[in-house]
């Protein structure tokens, strides 16, 4: 996998007239990602609704990071 700094360096080396094409391609990749997983937020909501899984996650986080206080 390419490092972001290397990618940015490559983009900086392009002629300015090609930058619009880079932005267009990034938009294409975002759309492709959205089509691949259109309801990502729904998946997270479904996981959060699982009470047992949430409790396990909180216990794990509490053991790793320390207790978290609810507001």
PDB file of N, CA, C and O in Angstrom, chain B, residues numbered from 101:
ATOM      1  N   UNK B 101       0.851  -1.183   0.000  1.00  0.00           N
ATOM      2  CA  UNK B 101       0.000   0.000   0.000  1.00  0.00           C
ATOM      3  C   UNK B 101       0.890   1.237   0.000  1.00  0.00           C
ATOM      4  O   UNK B 101       1.898   1.290   0.704  1.00  0.00           O
ATOM      5  N   UNK B 102       0.516   2.204  -0.777  1.00  0.00           N
ATOM      6  CA  UNK B 102       1.307   3.426  -0.894  1.00  0.00           C
ATOM      7  C   UNK B 102       1.062   4.332   0.314  1.00  0.00           C
ATOM      8  O   UNK B 102      -0.061   4.452   0.801  1.00  0.00           O
ATOM      9  N   UNK B 103       2.109   4.947   0.772  1.00  0.00           N
ATOM     10  CA  UNK B 103       2.005   5.888   1.893  1.00  0.00           C
ATOM     11  C   UNK B 103       1.348   7.186   1.415  1.00  0.00           C
ATOM     12  O   UNK B 103       1.625   7.638   0.304  1.00  0.00           O
ATOM     13  N   UNK B 104       0.485   7.791   2.231  1.00  0.00           N
ATOM     14  CA  UNK B 104      -0.164   9.045   1.830  1.00  0.00           C
ATOM     15  C   UNK B 104       0.838  10.141   1.451  1.00  0.00           C
ATOM     16  O   UNK B 104       0.582  10.912   0.526  1.00  0.00           O
ATOM     17  N   UNK B 105       1.953  10.218   2.139  1.00  0.00           N
ATOM     18  CA  UNK B 105       2.944  11.256   1.826  1.00  0.00           C
ATOM     19  C   UNK B 105       3.502  11.075   0.421  1.00  0.00           C
ATOM     20  O   UNK B 105       3.745  12.053  -0.285  1.00  0.00           O
ATOM     21  N   UNK B 106       3.706   9.815   0.013  1.00  0.00           N
ATOM     22  CA  UNK B 106       4.205   9.536  -1.339  1.00  0.00           C
ATOM     23  C   UNK B 106       3.152   9.935  -2.363  1.00  0.00           C
ATOM     24  O   UNK B 106       3.479  10.527  -3.392  1.00  0.00           O
ATOM     25  N   UNK B 107       1.907   9.620  -2.091  1.00  0.00           N
ATOM     26  CA  UNK B 107       0.819   9.983  -2.996  1.00  0.00           C
ATOM     27  C   UNK B 107       0.724  11.496  -3.147  1.00  0.00           C
ATOM     28  O   UNK B 107       0.582  12.005  -4.259  1.00  0.00           O
ATOM     29  N   UNK B 108       0.802  12.210  -2.037  1.00  0.00           N
ATOM     30  CA  UNK B 108       0.740  13.674  -2.091  1.00  0.00           C
ATOM     31  C   UNK B 108       1.913  14.253  -2.882  1.00  0.00           C
ATOM     32  O   UNK B 108       1.751  15.232  -3.610  1.00  0.00           O
ATOM     33  N   UNK B 109       3.074  13.655  -2.739  1.00  0.00           N
ATOM     34  CA  UNK B 109       4.247  14.100  -3.491  1.00  0.00           C
ATOM     35  C   UNK B 109       4.030  13.905  -4.987  1.00  0.00           C
ATOM     36  O   UNK B 109       4.385  14.768  -5.790  1.00  0.00           O
ATOM     37  N   UNK B 110       3.449  12.771  -5.355  1.00  0.00           N
ATOM     38  CA  UNK B 110       3.153  12.505  -6.759  1.00  0.00           C
ATOM     39  C   UNK B 110       2.137  13.509  -7.306  1.00  0.00           C
ATOM     40  O   UNK B 110       2.279  13.987  -8.431  1.00  0.00           O
ATOM     41  N   UNK B 111       1.130  13.821  -6.524  1.00  0.00           N
ATOM     42  CA  UNK B 111       0.121  14.795  -6.956  1.00  0.00           C
ATOM     43  C   UNK B 111       0.749  16.169  -7.104  1.00  0.00           C
ATOM     44  O   UNK B 111       0.449  16.890  -8.055  1.00  0.00           O
ATOM     45  N   UNK B 112       1.621  16.540  -6.167  1.00  0.00           N
ATOM     46  CA  UNK B 112       2.297  17.842  -6.245  1.00  0.00           C
ATOM     47  C   UNK B 112       3.152  17.970  -7.501  1.00  0.00           C
ATOM     48  O   UNK B 112       3.357  19.075  -8.005  1.00  0.00           O
ATOM     49  N   UNK B 113       3.652  16.842  -8.008  1.00  0.00           N
ATOM     50  CA  UNK B 113       4.511  16.868  -9.189  1.00  0.00           C
ATOM     51  C   UNK B 113       3.729  16.987 -10.496  1.00  0.00           C
ATOM     52  O   UNK B 113       4.320  17.213 -11.552  1.00  0.00           O
ATOM     53  N   UNK B 114       2.411  16.839 -10.432  1.00  0.00           N
ATOM     54  CA  UNK B 114       1.600  16.938 -11.645  1.00  0.00           C
ATOM     55  C   UNK B 114       1.496  18.375 -12.125  1.00  0.00           C
ATOM     56  O   UNK B 114       1.624  19.321 -11.348  1.00  0.00           O
ATOM     57  N   UNK B 115       1.262  18.515 -13.413  1.00  0.00           N
ATOM     58  CA  UNK B 115       0.969  19.836 -13.952  1.00  0.00           C
ATOM     59  C   UNK B 115      -0.411  20.266 -13.476  1.00  0.00           C
ATOM     60  O   UNK B 115      -1.297  19.426 -13.319  1.00  0.00           O
ATOM     61  N   UNK B 116      -0.604  21.555 -13.246  1.00  0.00           N
ATOM     62  CA  UNK B 116      -1.885  22.031 -12.706  1.00  0.00           C
ATOM     63  C   UNK B 116      -3.111  21.613 -13.523  1.00  0.00           C
ATOM     64  O   UNK B 116      -4.190  21.414 -12.965  1.00  0.00           O
ATOM     65  N   UNK B 117      -2.948  21.481 -14.834  1.00  0.00           N
ATOM     66  CA  UNK B 117      -4.117  21.124 -15.645  1.00  0.00           C
ATOM     67  C   UNK B 117      -4.608  19.703 -15.397  1.00  0.00           C
ATOM     68  O   UNK B 117      -5.705  19.352 -15.831  1.00  0.00           O
ATOM     69  N   UNK B 118      -3.820  18.880 -14.711  1.00  0.00           N
ATOM     70  CA  UNK B 118      -4.247  17.515 -14.402  1.00  0.00           C
ATOM     71  C   UNK B 118      -4.918  17.388 -13.036  1.00  0.00           C
ATOM     72  O   UNK B 118      -5.466  16.330 -12.724  1.00  0.00           O
ATOM     73  N   UNK B 119      -4.891  18.414 -12.232  1.00  0.00           N
ATOM     74  CA  UNK B 119      -5.447  18.334 -10.888  1.00  0.00           C
ATOM     75  C   UNK B 119      -6.956  18.089 -10.895  1.00  0.00           C
ATOM     76  O   UNK B 119      -7.473  17.378 -10.034  1.00  0.00           O
ATOM     77  N   UNK B 120      -7.658  18.672 -11.857  1.00  0.00           N
ATOM     78  CA  UNK B 120      -9.104  18.418 -11.947  1.00  0.00           C
ATOM     79  C   UNK B 120      -9.388  16.950 -12.195  1.00  0.00           C
ATOM     80  O   UNK B 120     -10.369  16.412 -11.681  1.00  0.00           O
ATOM     81  N   UNK B 121      -8.540  16.294 -12.977  1.00  0.00           N
ATOM     82  CA  UNK B 121      -8.730  14.869 -13.226  1.00  0.00           C
ATOM     83  C   UNK B 121      -8.514  14.053 -11.951  1.00  0.00           C
ATOM     84  O   UNK B 121      -9.193  13.053 -11.720  1.00  0.00           O
ATOM     85  N   UNK B 122      -7.565  14.489 -11.132  1.00  0.00           N
ATOM     86  CA  UNK B 122      -7.321  13.801  -9.860  1.00  0.00           C
ATOM     87  C   UNK B 122      -8.552  13.922  -8.971  1.00  0.00           C
ATOM     88  O   UNK B 122      -8.988  12.941  -8.368  1.00  0.00           O
ATOM     89  N   UNK B 123      -9.108  15.120  -8.891  1.00  0.00           N
ATOM     90  CA  UNK B 123     -10.306  15.339  -8.076  1.00  0.00           C
ATOM     91  C   UNK B 123     -11.475  14.518  -8.614  1.00  0.00           C
ATOM     92  O   UNK B 123     -12.236  13.940  -7.838  1.00  0.00           O
ATOM     93  N   UNK B 124     -11.619  14.465  -9.931  1.00  0.00           N
ATOM     94  CA  UNK B 124     -12.685  13.657 -10.527  1.00  0.00           C
ATOM     95  C   UNK B 124     -12.514  12.181 -10.173  1.00  0.00           C
ATOM     96  O   UNK B 124     -13.489  11.495  -9.868  1.00  0.00           O
ATOM     97  N   UNK B 125     -11.274  11.696 -10.215  1.00  0.00           N
ATOM     98  CA  UNK B 125     -11.030  10.291  -9.910  1.00  0.00           C
ATOM     99  C   UNK B 125     -11.313   9.987  -8.442  1.00  0.00           C
ATOM    100  O   UNK B 125     -11.840   8.922  -8.122  1.00  0.00           O
ATOM    101  N   UNK B 126     -10.968  10.912  -7.548  1.00  0.00           N
ATOM    102  CA  UNK B 126     -11.273  10.726  -6.130  1.00  0.00           C
ATOM    103  C   UNK B 126     -12.789  10.646  -5.938  1.00  0.00           C
ATOM    104  O   UNK B 126     -13.274   9.827  -5.158  1.00  0.00           O
ATOM    105  N   UNK B 127     -13.527  11.485  -6.640  1.00  0.00           N
ATOM    106  CA  UNK B 127     -14.984  11.422  -6.576  1.00  0.00           C
ATOM    107  C   UNK B 127     -15.520  10.091  -7.069  1.00  0.00           C
ATOM    108  O   UNK B 127     -16.455   9.535  -6.493  1.00  0.00           O
ATOM    109  N   UNK B 128     -14.920   9.582  -8.143  1.00  0.00           N
ATOM    110  CA  UNK B 128     -15.305   8.274  -8.665  1.00  0.00           C
ATOM    111  C   UNK B 128     -15.069   7.187  -7.616  1.00  0.00           C
ATOM    112  O   UNK B 128     -15.922   6.323  -7.415  1.00  0.00           O
ATOM    113  N   UNK B 129     -13.919   7.227  -6.950  1.00  0.00           N
ATOM    114  CA  UNK B 129     -13.602   6.226  -5.927  1.00  0.00           C
ATOM    115  C   UNK B 129     -14.562   6.313  -4.745  1.00  0.00           C
ATOM    116  O   UNK B 129     -14.963   5.286  -4.197  1.00  0.00           O
ATOM    117  N   UNK B 130     -14.931   7.518  -4.350  1.00  0.00           N
ATOM    118  CA  UNK B 130     -15.906   7.675  -3.257  1.00  0.00           C
ATOM    119  C   UNK B 130     -17.258   7.090  -3.634  1.00  0.00           C
ATOM    120  O   UNK B 130     -17.911   6.433  -2.823  1.00  0.00           O
ATOM    121  N   UNK B 131     -17.674   7.334  -4.878  1.00  0.00           N
ATOM    122  CA  UNK B 131     -18.945   6.783  -5.348  1.00  0.00           C
ATOM    123  C   UNK B 131     -18.879   5.260  -5.386  1.00  0.00           C
ATOM    124  O   UNK B 131     -19.836   4.581  -5.015  1.00  0.00           O
ATOM    125  N   UNK B 132     -17.759   4.733  -5.830  1.00  0.00           N
ATOM    126  CA  UNK B 132     -17.572   3.283  -5.890  1.00  0.00           C
ATOM    127  C   UNK B 132     -17.666   2.677  -4.493  1.00  0.00           C
ATOM    128  O   UNK B 132     -18.278   1.625  -4.311  1.00  0.00           O
ATOM    129  N   UNK B 133     -17.063   3.337  -3.511  1.00  0.00           N
ATOM    130  CA  UNK B 133     -17.133   2.869  -2.123  1.00  0.00           C
ATOM    131  C   UNK B 133     -18.575   2.892  -1.630  1.00  0.00           C
ATOM    132  O   UNK B 133     -19.028   1.951  -0.978  1.00  0.00           O
ATOM    133  N   UNK B 134     -19.291   3.963  -1.942  1.00  0.00           N
ATOM    134  CA  UNK B 134     -20.677   4.098  -1.497  1.00  0.00           C
ATOM    135  C   UNK B 134     -21.550   3.005  -2.099  1.00  0.00           C
ATOM    136  O   UNK B 134     -22.434   2.470  -1.429  1.00  0.00           O
ATOM    137  N   UNK B 135     -21.303   2.675  -3.359  1.00  0.00           N
ATOM    138  CA  UNK B 135     -22.079   1.621  -4.012  1.00  0.00           C
ATOM    139  C   UNK B 135     -21.758   0.255  -3.417  1.00  0.00           C
ATOM    140  O   UNK B 135     -22.621  -0.621  -3.355  1.00  0.00           O
ATOM    141  N   UNK B 136     -20.520   0.078  -2.983  1.00  0.00           N
ATOM    142  CA  UNK B 136     -20.106  -1.194  -2.400  1.00  0.00           C
ATOM    143  C   UNK B 136     -20.763  -1.422  -1.043  1.00  0.00           C
ATOM    144  O   UNK B 136     -21.141  -2.548  -0.721  1.00  0.00           O
ATOM    145  N   UNK B 137     -20.903  -0.366  -0.248  1.00  0.00           N
ATOM    146  CA  UNK B 137     -21.508  -0.478   1.081  1.00  0.00           C
ATOM    147  C   UNK B 137     -22.424   0.727   1.283  1.00  0.00           C
ATOM    148  O   UNK B 137     -22.046   1.680   1.966  1.00  0.00           O
ATOM    149  N   UNK B 138     -23.628   0.698   0.694  1.00  0.00           N
ATOM    150  CA  UNK B 138     -24.495   1.881   0.699  1.00  0.00           C
ATOM    151  C   UNK B 138     -25.049   2.280   2.058  1.00  0.00           C
ATOM    152  O   UNK B 138     -25.392   3.445   2.257  1.00  0.00           O
ATOM    153  N   UNK B 139     -25.146   1.346   3.000  1.00  0.00           N
ATOM    154  CA  UNK B 139     -25.769   1.677   4.278  1.00  0.00           C
ATOM    155  C   UNK B 139     -24.805   1.406   5.422  1.00  0.00           C
ATOM    156  O   UNK B 139     -25.125   0.677   6.361  1.00  0.00           O
ATOM    157  N   UNK B 140     -23.633   1.995   5.333  1.00  0.00           N
ATOM    158  CA  UNK B 140     -22.624   1.782   6.366  1.00  0.00           C
ATOM    159  C   UNK B 140     -23.124   2.258   7.731  1.00  0.00           C
ATOM    160  O   UNK B 140     -22.885   1.601   8.745  1.00  0.00           O
ATOM    161  N   UNK B 141     -23.809   3.384   7.758  1.00  0.00           N
ATOM    162  CA  UNK B 141     -24.340   3.899   9.021  1.00  0.00           C
ATOM    163  C   UNK B 141     -25.363   2.935   9.608  1.00  0.00           C
ATOM    164  O   UNK B 141     -25.423   2.758  10.824  1.00  0.00           O
ATOM    165  N   UNK B 142     -26.162   2.317   8.757  1.00  0.00           N
ATOM    166  CA  UNK B 142     -27.148   1.359   9.229  1.00  0.00           C
ATOM    167  C   UNK B 142     -26.513   0.148   9.889  1.00  0.00           C
ATOM    168  O   UNK B 142     -27.041  -0.388  10.864  1.00  0.00           O
ATOM    169  N   UNK B 143     -25.377  -0.278   9.353  1.00  0.00           N
ATOM    170  CA  UNK B 143     -24.661  -1.414   9.933  1.00  0.00           C
ATOM    171  C   UNK B 143     -24.180  -1.062  11.332  1.00  0.00           C
ATOM    172  O   UNK B 143     -24.307  -1.869  12.253  1.00  0.00           O
ATOM    173  N   UNK B 144     -23.625   0.146  11.501  1.00  0.00           N
ATOM    174  CA  UNK B 144     -23.160   0.563  12.825  1.00  0.00           C
ATOM    175  C   UNK B 144     -24.314   0.714  13.805  1.00  0.00           C
ATOM    176  O   UNK B 144     -24.176   0.372  14.979  1.00  0.00           O
ATOM    177  N   UNK B 145     -25.439   1.217  13.341  1.00  0.00           N
ATOM    178  CA  UNK B 145     -26.609   1.341  14.217  1.00  0.00           C
ATOM    179  C   UNK B 145     -27.096  -0.037  14.666  1.00  0.00           C
ATOM    180  O   UNK B 145     -27.486  -0.229  15.818  1.00  0.00           O
ATOM    181  N   UNK B 146     -27.067  -0.980  13.739  1.00  0.00           N
ATOM    182  CA  UNK B 146     -27.488  -2.339  14.074  1.00  0.00           C
ATOM    183  C   UNK B 146     -26.554  -2.952  15.117  1.00  0.00           C
ATOM    184  O   UNK B 146     -27.009  -3.610  16.052  1.00  0.00           O
ATOM    185  N   UNK B 147     -25.247  -2.735  14.954  1.00  0.00           N
ATOM    186  CA  UNK B 147     -24.292  -3.253  15.935  1.00  0.00           C
ATOM    187  C   UNK B 147     -24.508  -2.602  17.299  1.00  0.00           C
ATOM    188  O   UNK B 147     -24.436  -3.273  18.328  1.00  0.00           O
ATOM    189  N   UNK B 148     -24.773  -1.295  17.308  1.00  0.00           N
ATOM    190  CA  UNK B 148     -24.977  -0.593  18.574  1.00  0.00           C
ATOM    191  C   UNK B 148     -26.249  -1.050  19.276  1.00  0.00           C
ATOM    192  O   UNK B 148     -26.347  -0.962  20.500  1.00  0.00           O
ATOM    193  N   UNK B 149     -27.218  -1.534  18.515  1.00  0.00           N
ATOM    194  CA  UNK B 149     -28.465  -2.006  19.106  1.00  0.00           C
ATOM    195  C   UNK B 149     -28.297  -3.358  19.797  1.00  0.00           C
ATOM    196  O   UNK B 149     -29.163  -3.768  20.570  1.00  0.00           O
ATOM    197  N   UNK B 150     -27.204  -4.045  19.528  1.00  0.00           N
ATOM    198  CA  UNK B 150     -26.922  -5.339  20.148  1.00  0.00           C
ATOM    199  C   UNK B 150     -26.370  -5.078  21.549  1.00  0.00           C
ATOM    200  O   UNK B 150     -25.183  -4.789  21.706  1.00  0.00           O
ATOM    201  N   UNK B 151     -27.229  -5.179  22.564  1.00  0.00           N
ATOM    202  CA  UNK B 151     -26.892  -4.820  23.946  1.00  0.00           C
ATOM    203  C   UNK B 151     -25.695  -5.623  24.469  1.00  0.00           C
ATOM    204  O   UNK B 151     -24.787  -5.057  25.078  1.00  0.00           O
ATOM    205  N   UNK B 152     -25.693  -6.931  24.235  1.00  0.00           N
ATOM    206  CA  UNK B 152     -24.594  -7.764  24.740  1.00  0.00           C
ATOM    207  C   UNK B 152     -23.263  -7.379  24.097  1.00  0.00           C
ATOM    208  O   UNK B 152     -22.238  -7.283  24.771  1.00  0.00           O
ATOM    209  N   UNK B 153     -23.297  -7.162  22.797  1.00  0.00           N
ATOM    210  CA  UNK B 153     -22.068  -6.774  22.089  1.00  0.00           C
ATOM    211  C   UNK B 153     -21.563  -5.417  22.571  1.00  0.00           C
ATOM    212  O   UNK B 153     -20.359  -5.228  22.749  1.00  0.00           O
ATOM    213  N   UNK B 154     -22.468  -4.486  22.779  1.00  0.00           N
ATOM    214  CA  UNK B 154     -22.083  -3.162  23.274  1.00  0.00           C
ATOM    215  C   UNK B 154     -21.470  -3.257  24.673  1.00  0.00           C
ATOM    216  O   UNK B 154     -20.479  -2.588  24.963  1.00  0.00           O
ATOM    217  N   UNK B 155     -22.055  -4.085  25.534  1.00  0.00           N
ATOM    218  CA  UNK B 155     -21.522  -4.257  26.883  1.00  0.00           C
ATOM    219  C   UNK B 155     -20.119  -4.843  26.827  1.00  0.00           C
ATOM    220  O   UNK B 155     -19.225  -4.393  27.545  1.00  0.00           O
ATOM    221  N   UNK B 156     -19.924  -5.850  25.972  1.00  0.00           N
ATOM    222  CA  UNK B 156     -18.588  -6.437  25.818  1.00  0.00           C
ATOM    223  C   UNK B 156     -17.598  -5.404  25.312  1.00  0.00           C
ATOM    224  O   UNK B 156     -16.461  -5.353  25.780  1.00  0.00           O
ATOM    225  N   UNK B 157     -18.018  -4.580  24.360  1.00  0.00           N
ATOM    226  CA  UNK B 157     -17.137  -3.547  23.809  1.00  0.00           C
ATOM    227  C   UNK B 157     -16.770  -2.530  24.887  1.00  0.00           C
ATOM    228  O   UNK B 157     -15.617  -2.107  24.974  1.00  0.00           O
ATOM    229  N   UNK B 158     -17.739  -2.140  25.705  1.00  0.00           N
ATOM    230  CA  UNK B 158     -17.460  -1.185  26.785  1.00  0.00           C
ATOM    231  C   UNK B 158     -16.508  -1.782  27.820  1.00  0.00           C
ATOM    232  O   UNK B 158     -15.612  -1.097  28.312  1.00  0.00           O
ATOM    233  N   UNK B 159     -16.704  -3.054  28.145  1.00  0.00           N
ATOM    234  CA  UNK B 159     -15.805  -3.705  29.102  1.00  0.00           C
ATOM    235  C   UNK B 159     -14.388  -3.781  28.549  1.00  0.00           C
ATOM    236  O   UNK B 159     -13.419  -3.535  29.268  1.00  0.00           O
ATOM    237  N   UNK B 160     -14.273  -4.125  27.263  1.00  0.00           N
ATOM    238  CA  UNK B 160     -12.961  -4.208  26.633  1.00  0.00           C
ATOM    239  C   UNK B 160     -12.291  -2.837  26.618  1.00  0.00           C
ATOM    240  O   UNK B 160     -11.118  -2.706  26.968  1.00  0.00           O
ATOM    241  N   UNK B 161     -13.046  -1.820  26.211  1.00  0.00           N
ATOM    242  CA  UNK B 161     -12.495  -0.455  26.161  1.00  0.00           C
ATOM    243  C   UNK B 161     -12.120   0.019  27.562  1.00  0.00           C
ATOM    244  O   UNK B 161     -11.083   0.655  27.752  1.00  0.00           O
ATOM    245  N   UNK B 162     -12.963  -0.292  28.533  1.00  0.00           N
ATOM    246  CA  UNK B 162     -12.669   0.102  29.912  1.00  0.00           C
ATOM    247  C   UNK B 162     -11.404  -0.548  30.428  1.00  0.00           C
ATOM    248  O   UNK B 162     -10.621   0.086  31.134  1.00  0.00           O
ATOM    249  N   UNK B 163     -11.197  -1.812  30.080  1.00  0.00           N
ATOM    250  CA  UNK B 163      -9.992  -2.514  30.515  1.00  0.00           C
ATOM    251  C   UNK B 163      -8.757  -1.966  29.809  1.00  0.00           C
ATOM    252  O   UNK B 163      -7.671  -1.924  30.387  1.00  0.00           O
ATOM    253  N   UNK B 164      -8.926  -1.553  28.575  1.00  0.00           N
ATOM    254  CA  UNK B 164      -7.783  -1.093  27.792  1.00  0.00           C
ATOM    255  C   UNK B 164      -7.463   0.386  28.050  1.00  0.00           C
ATOM    256  O   UNK B 164      -6.302   0.758  28.222  1.00  0.00           O
ATOM    257  N   UNK B 165      -8.509   1.220  28.073  1.00  0.00           N
ATOM    258  CA  UNK B 165      -8.309   2.668  28.180  1.00  0.00           C
ATOM    259  C   UNK B 165      -8.650   3.247  29.549  1.00  0.00           C
ATOM    260  O   UNK B 165      -8.353   4.411  29.822  1.00  0.00           O
ATOM    261  N   UNK B 166      -9.263   2.454  30.400  1.00  0.00           N
ATOM    262  CA  UNK B 166      -9.709   2.964  31.682  1.00  0.00           C
ATOM    263  C   UNK B 166     -11.187   3.277  31.626  1.00  0.00           C
ATOM    264  O   UNK B 166     -11.778   3.305  30.547  1.00  0.00           O
ATOM    265  N   UNK B 167     -11.790   3.513  32.780  1.00  0.00           N
ATOM    266  CA  UNK B 167     -13.250   3.732  32.807  1.00  0.00           C
ATOM    267  C   UNK B 167     -13.647   5.002  32.068  1.00  0.00           C
ATOM    268  O   UNK B 167     -12.940   6.010  32.079  1.00  0.00           O
ATOM    269  N   UNK B 168     -14.806   4.913  31.427  1.00  0.00           N
ATOM    270  CA  UNK B 168     -15.361   6.047  30.701  1.00  0.00           C
ATOM    271  C   UNK B 168     -16.628   6.456  31.404  1.00  0.00           C
ATOM    272  O   UNK B 168     -17.480   5.617  31.696  1.00  0.00           O
ATOM    273  N   UNK B 169     -16.761   7.714  31.674  1.00  0.00           N
ATOM    274  CA  UNK B 169     -17.954   8.201  32.357  1.00  0.00           C
ATOM    275  C   UNK B 169     -18.982   8.663  31.341  1.00  0.00           C
ATOM    276  O   UNK B 169     -18.660   9.414  30.420  1.00  0.00           O
ATOM    277  N   UNK B 170     -20.211   8.219  31.508  1.00  0.00           N
ATOM    278  CA  UNK B 170     -21.295   8.652  30.637  1.00  0.00           C
ATOM    279  C   UNK B 170     -21.750  10.028  31.064  1.00  0.00           C
ATOM    280  O   UNK B 170     -21.794  10.341  32.254  1.00  0.00           O
ATOM    281  N   UNK B 171     -22.089  10.850  30.080  1.00  0.00           N
ATOM    282  CA  UNK B 171     -22.566  12.199  30.379  1.00  0.00           C
ATOM    283  C   UNK B 171     -24.065  12.224  30.451  1.00  0.00           C
ATOM    284  O   UNK B 171     -24.654  13.277  30.694  1.00  0.00           O
TER     285      UNK B 171
END
